Protein backbone atom coordinates (compact mmCIF):
# COMPACT_ATOMS: atom_id res chain seq x y z
CA UNK A 1 0.00 0.00 0.00
CA UNK A 2 1.28 3.46 -0.87
CA UNK A 3 0.16 6.92 0.19
CA UNK A 4 1.16 10.30 -1.26
CA UNK A 5 2.22 12.81 1.39
CA UNK A 6 3.01 16.50 0.88
CA UNK A 7 5.53 18.23 3.17
CA UNK A 8 5.67 22.03 3.19
CA UNK A 9 8.60 23.78 4.93
CA UNK A 10 7.86 27.39 5.85
CA UNK A 11 9.82 30.31 7.29
CA UNK A 12 9.49 30.93 11.01
CA UNK A 13 8.58 34.54 10.18
CA UNK A 14 5.63 34.78 7.73
CA UNK A 15 6.67 36.15 4.33
CA UNK A 16 4.61 38.30 1.97
CA UNK A 17 1.65 36.37 0.59
CA UNK A 18 2.15 35.83 -3.15
CA UNK A 19 0.33 34.04 -5.98
CA UNK A 20 2.98 32.04 -7.84
CA UNK A 21 0.93 31.04 -10.90
CA UNK A 22 1.86 32.69 -14.20
CA UNK A 23 -0.29 35.18 -16.04
CA UNK A 24 -1.59 32.50 -18.44
CA UNK A 25 -2.67 28.87 -18.20
CA UNK A 26 -2.00 28.45 -21.92
CA UNK A 27 -4.49 26.65 -24.18
CA UNK A 28 -6.82 23.77 -23.33
CA UNK A 29 -9.13 21.82 -25.63
CA UNK A 30 -12.83 22.04 -24.79
CA UNK A 31 -14.04 19.00 -22.84
CA UNK A 32 -10.63 17.90 -21.55
CA UNK A 33 -10.36 16.85 -17.91
CA UNK A 34 -8.38 19.54 -16.08
CA UNK A 35 -6.73 19.88 -12.67
CA UNK A 36 -4.51 23.00 -12.55
CA UNK A 37 -2.75 23.71 -9.26
CA UNK A 38 -3.32 27.08 -7.58
CA UNK A 39 0.06 27.94 -6.12
CA UNK A 40 0.87 30.50 -3.43
CA UNK A 41 3.58 31.14 -0.87
CA UNK A 42 4.07 33.28 2.22
CA UNK A 43 1.48 34.38 4.74
CA UNK A 44 0.08 31.98 7.30
CA UNK A 45 -1.32 28.60 6.28
CA UNK A 46 -3.92 27.36 5.51
CA UNK A 47 -4.99 29.32 2.39
CA UNK A 48 -8.44 30.01 1.00
CA UNK A 49 -8.87 30.64 -2.75
CA UNK A 50 -11.63 32.49 -4.60
CA UNK A 51 -12.31 34.34 -7.86
CA UNK A 52 -12.14 38.10 -7.24
CA UNK A 53 -13.30 39.18 -10.72
CA UNK A 54 -14.08 37.73 -14.12
CA UNK A 55 -15.38 34.20 -14.55
CA UNK A 56 -13.98 30.71 -14.92
CA UNK A 57 -14.85 28.69 -18.02
CA UNK A 58 -18.20 26.88 -17.57
CA UNK A 59 -17.51 23.44 -16.12
CA UNK A 60 -14.49 24.58 -14.07
CA UNK A 61 -14.55 25.24 -10.32
CA UNK A 62 -12.11 25.75 -7.45
CA UNK A 63 -11.70 22.54 -5.50
CA UNK A 64 -9.58 22.08 -2.43
CA UNK A 65 -8.10 19.70 0.12
CA UNK A 66 -10.26 16.72 0.94
CA UNK A 67 -11.80 16.42 -2.53
CA UNK A 68 -10.92 13.44 -4.72
CA UNK A 69 -9.76 14.86 -8.03
CA UNK A 70 -7.61 12.08 -9.49
CA UNK A 71 -4.34 10.20 -9.06
CA UNK A 72 -2.28 13.01 -10.58
CA UNK A 73 -3.21 15.65 -7.99
CA UNK A 74 -1.38 16.37 -4.75
CA UNK A 75 -3.09 16.29 -1.35
CA UNK A 76 -3.46 19.58 0.50
CA UNK A 77 -3.53 21.78 -2.60
CA UNK A 78 -6.28 23.80 -4.28
CA UNK A 79 -7.02 23.23 -7.99
CA UNK A 80 -9.05 24.62 -10.85
CA UNK A 81 -10.73 21.39 -11.81
CA UNK A 82 -13.41 19.99 -14.12
CA UNK A 83 -14.12 19.96 -17.85
CA UNK A 84 -14.28 23.33 -19.68
CA UNK A 85 -17.46 23.19 -21.75
CA UNK A 86 -17.41 26.47 -23.70
CA UNK A 87 -14.67 27.75 -26.00
CA UNK A 88 -13.35 31.27 -25.56
CA UNK A 89 -10.60 33.40 -24.03
CA UNK A 90 -11.26 33.80 -20.30
CA UNK A 91 -9.70 36.45 -18.08
CA UNK A 92 -10.21 36.26 -14.33
CA UNK A 93 -8.47 37.26 -11.11
CA UNK A 94 -7.68 34.66 -8.46
CA UNK A 95 -7.53 35.74 -4.82
CA UNK A 96 -5.75 33.88 -2.04
CA UNK A 97 -6.28 34.69 1.64
CA UNK A 98 -4.24 33.24 4.46
CA UNK A 99 -5.49 32.21 7.90
CA UNK A 100 -4.40 35.53 9.41
CA UNK A 101 -7.24 37.24 7.55
CA UNK A 102 -7.44 40.74 6.04
CA UNK A 103 -5.29 42.38 4.80
CA UNK A 104 -3.31 39.20 4.12
CA UNK A 105 -4.60 38.72 0.55
CA UNK A 106 -2.84 38.37 -2.80
CA UNK A 107 -4.29 38.42 -6.31
CA UNK A 108 -3.20 37.55 -9.86
CA UNK A 109 -5.00 38.14 -13.16
CA UNK A 110 -4.85 35.07 -15.38
CA UNK A 111 -5.92 34.40 -18.97
CA UNK A 112 -6.90 30.96 -20.22
CA UNK A 113 -7.87 29.99 -23.77
CA UNK A 114 -10.38 27.16 -24.23
CA UNK A 115 -10.13 26.02 -27.84
CA UNK A 116 -12.41 24.08 -30.19
CA UNK A 117 -9.31 22.49 -31.74
CA UNK A 118 -7.61 19.30 -30.56
CA UNK A 119 -4.50 17.35 -31.61
CA UNK A 120 -4.85 13.73 -32.65
CA UNK A 121 -1.37 13.12 -31.23
CA UNK A 122 1.25 15.25 -29.48
CA UNK A 123 4.32 13.04 -29.74
CA UNK A 124 6.44 11.92 -32.69
CA UNK A 125 7.13 9.44 -34.12
CA UNK A 126 3.62 7.97 -34.19
CA UNK A 127 3.16 4.23 -33.74
CA UNK A 128 4.42 2.20 -36.67
CA UNK A 129 6.90 4.84 -37.85
CA UNK A 130 10.48 5.79 -36.96
CA UNK A 131 12.30 9.08 -36.43
CA UNK A 132 16.02 8.38 -36.74
CA UNK A 133 19.13 10.52 -37.24
CA UNK A 134 20.22 10.81 -40.89
CA UNK A 135 17.07 9.14 -42.21
CA UNK A 136 14.54 11.21 -44.24
CA UNK A 137 11.29 11.81 -42.35
CA UNK A 138 7.84 13.10 -43.31
CA UNK A 139 4.80 13.28 -41.02
CA UNK A 140 1.70 15.49 -41.17
CA UNK A 141 0.44 16.83 -37.86
CA UNK A 142 -3.25 16.00 -37.44
CA UNK A 143 -5.69 18.29 -35.62
CA UNK A 144 -9.47 18.14 -35.28
CA UNK A 145 -12.23 20.65 -34.58
CA UNK A 146 -12.77 24.20 -35.75
CA UNK A 147 -13.67 24.76 -39.39
CA UNK A 148 -12.05 25.12 -42.79
CA UNK A 149 -8.32 24.62 -43.19
CA UNK A 150 -5.52 24.95 -40.64
CA UNK A 151 -2.37 27.06 -40.68
CA UNK A 152 0.56 25.79 -38.63
CA UNK A 153 3.44 27.75 -37.09
CA UNK A 154 6.34 26.48 -34.96
CA UNK A 155 6.82 29.00 -32.14
CA UNK A 156 10.32 27.82 -31.24
CA UNK A 157 13.15 25.94 -32.94
CA UNK A 158 12.40 22.61 -34.61
CA UNK A 159 14.74 19.64 -34.06
CA UNK A 160 17.92 20.11 -36.15
CA UNK A 161 17.29 19.06 -39.76
CA UNK A 162 13.47 19.15 -39.54
CA UNK A 163 11.02 21.83 -40.65
CA UNK A 164 7.29 22.43 -40.25
CA UNK A 165 5.44 24.01 -43.16
CA UNK A 166 2.25 26.06 -42.93
CA UNK A 167 0.15 23.00 -43.91
CA UNK A 168 1.37 21.10 -40.86
CA UNK A 169 3.82 18.71 -42.53
CA UNK A 170 7.00 17.89 -40.62
CA UNK A 171 9.79 16.94 -43.04
CA UNK A 172 13.55 16.75 -43.43
CA UNK A 173 16.42 14.62 -42.22
CA UNK A 174 17.14 14.92 -38.48
CA UNK A 175 20.79 15.50 -37.64
CA UNK A 176 20.75 15.20 -33.83
CA UNK A 177 19.36 12.54 -31.52
CA UNK A 178 17.42 13.46 -28.40
CA UNK A 179 14.06 14.66 -27.12
CA UNK A 180 12.91 18.02 -28.44
CA UNK A 181 9.86 20.07 -27.42
CA UNK A 182 8.23 22.36 -29.97
CA UNK A 183 5.30 24.68 -29.32
CA UNK A 184 3.04 24.63 -32.38
CA UNK A 185 0.25 27.14 -33.01
CA UNK A 186 -2.66 26.00 -35.17
CA UNK A 187 -5.22 28.50 -36.53
CA UNK A 188 -8.36 27.55 -38.47
CA UNK A 189 -10.14 29.53 -41.19
CA UNK A 190 -12.24 31.41 -38.60
CA UNK A 191 -9.14 32.43 -36.58
CA UNK A 192 -9.85 29.88 -33.82
CA UNK A 193 -6.49 28.77 -32.45
CA UNK A 194 -4.73 26.24 -30.26
CA UNK A 195 -1.11 26.20 -29.11
CA UNK A 196 0.08 22.65 -28.45
CA UNK A 197 3.45 21.29 -27.33
CA UNK A 198 4.72 18.53 -29.63
CA UNK A 199 7.43 16.15 -28.37
CA UNK A 200 9.95 14.84 -30.92
CA UNK A 201 11.85 11.70 -29.92
CA UNK A 202 14.76 11.36 -32.36
CA UNK A 203 16.64 8.06 -32.13
CA UNK A 204 20.40 7.80 -32.86
PyMOL commands that set and color helices and strands:
alter all, ss='L'
color gray80, all
select strands_A, chain A and resi 18-19+24-29+33-38+40-41+48-54+60-63+78-83+88-97+105-115+118-119+123-124+136-140+143-144+150-154+162-164+169-173+178-188+193-202
alter strands_A, ss='S'
color yellow, strands_A
deselect
rebuild
show_as cartoon
